[in-house]
């Protein structure tokens, strides 16, 4: 049985922030806050029943307001990832966006969706977070209404549904930006390297030196991006330490619903994460921009210092900069259509480190 509780989590710009926590019979739990529709905690039992929090974050609201430049747990919008040149053109009209990563645009701009208080509505054991992004906010056209629904099921799976409608043609690419370390959020790069990962993708999008797609694809065979067969992060990342921050093109299974995206396991604890989504891409990111060992750590939950390679992200998405690449799946939403992005995070523990098989 899944239980849902609610409590205060501070105030931002005179608006109360709420924290919601789902718990299952196994002791698995997920906590999310209405500021940024942020996933604040995910606690997972290991093979021995020991429960650890497996996502990076902060203990209080001020941490998310003042220190969350890595976007820990955030709902990212209006457009996740990068837009080259921080501008785009729709129907002959050019829209200028904030240049917040070099000359380019990243994760929705200066004040993205993860820096606003969302309205929250409880429906049974679901929580629906709602946000209205006004026409012109961060340079994007159209009033965009977004609902993000969070639900936890008895099988220790966390279900996320993004839905949006717009009053004008606009660019949209929403995602969740949780940072995972299945050994525990406090265990760092040493345990991250022990994780075994597989990703259901035979191509990645080629990028330039600014991480902007060129429009071409790279076949993963014979490269460090070939994660179709389970492999440890240590085996690939110690040979090429700048890995990973790349969009993997999901190989679909011929259905229009959810596809198997990835499986990651931490063999010493047995904890695993399986990821399913209806999105065409997934960004694998291994926290390359967290502080290096020679720099002061970013202090998070429980006073833990977070550093480079201390966690991984799997951000389901449309391909980056899709608005400039006609051969990519579209990121344009038009009035009358509904953007719908589904993703399931299935957690557990066990001895088997083979990739999951998705059913039709």
Beta strands, then each sheet from edge to edge (+ up, - down):
strand 1: 3-12
strand 2: 15-23
strand 3: 29-33
strand 4: 38-45
strand 5: 51-53
strand 6: 74-76
strand 7: 82-83
strand 8: 87-90
strand 9: 93-96
strand 10: 105-106
strand 11: 119-123
strand 12: 126-133
strand 13: 144-153
strand 14: 157-166
strand 15: 170-171
strand 16: 175-177
strand 17: 195-199
strand 18: 201-207
strand 19: 213-219
strand 20: 231-232
strand 21: 245-250
strand 22: 259-266
strand 23: 271-277
strand 24: 281-285
strand 25: 298-299
strand 26: 305-306
strand 27: 313-317
strand 28: 332-333
strand 29: 339-349
sheet 1: 1+ 2- 3+ 4- 5+
sheet 2: 6+ 16-
sheet 3: 7+ 10-
sheet 4: 8+ 9-
sheet 5: 11+ 12- 13+ 14- 29+ 23- 22+ 17- 20+
sheet 6: 15+ 28-
sheet 7: 19+ 18- 21+ 24- 27+
sheet 8: 25+ 26-
end
